[in-house]
Amino acid sequence: ELVDFIYTEADGFYTQTPTTQVADLEFRSIVMNNGSNALTNSNMNVEIFDGAQQSVSNQTTTDVPSIVSLGIDTTFGEVAVPLTWTPPSTIESYTALYTFSHDATDQDPLTDTVSTKWEVSDSVYARDYGTPYSEIGPHNYVGGGVDGDMMGTFYEIVNDVEATSISFYVGPGTSTAMSVYAQLYDLDGSCNITNKVAESQLTPITGGMIDGWVTLAIPTTMLTAASPCGGTYAVLLEMYGYTLNDEFTFGEDDVVNQAAGWNIMYLVNGNPAGWYGFAAGVPMIRLNTLSSVCGTFSTSIVM
């Protein structure tokens, strides 16, 4: 049998989570049987290793009696109770190893395992792995590339915490004619982006910022899990200075798969104008929160 095992994550994925935001993790999978015969007695094992490669959790689903030829099975966490694990609230890196097992003869056993990495960080919320594989900006989309366009992503707060700054990777195609605001929005009860709760100063892009990380300070702002949209906040960059030859790009992480809607943009001249969710890669935009470790400071901030 031929079993394809490829990472997809329907609800978005964090590569870094602050210690203050640690919560139950759910490990789910969707399995497709590309073979000509049914798979029998299939199960999914998820083993989690810490940064020292020590196993900290090892769980296996109950067996699924049969997955028909060309069938897609979502039992492994999507329908049944998902495998869960709660990491400790300490700084650590983790790797989850997914292994799919069954009784059939497998034509391609290399597709039966896949791994995913993430970190519990001191204070950083991230959806990227830190290495840009390409670049992305509003000008990549129809109607995009005018003053006032915005691009960003959502972060979910599970415990009240103070936000202090926003970091983003400036793509190599960015012009020094551009300037940006870093902004933080609360969402209303219908999860619409409506209420700006913090904003940086308008910051010109200089040559030394291009193809590197920039952090813009925002007024220290309390984020709460009791906000109207269940603790969800939008972290956005608003761009100015567009001309025919001047544009702004973010580093784009093409390794992480994010679901449509978790990455967002606002296009002034979109058709229609307004908010859009998109799934093409991940703009490298991070939310920084108050450190949980006294006396530590690890980033430069543009005031």
Disulfide bonds with the S-S distance in Angstrom:
Cys191-Cys229 1.93
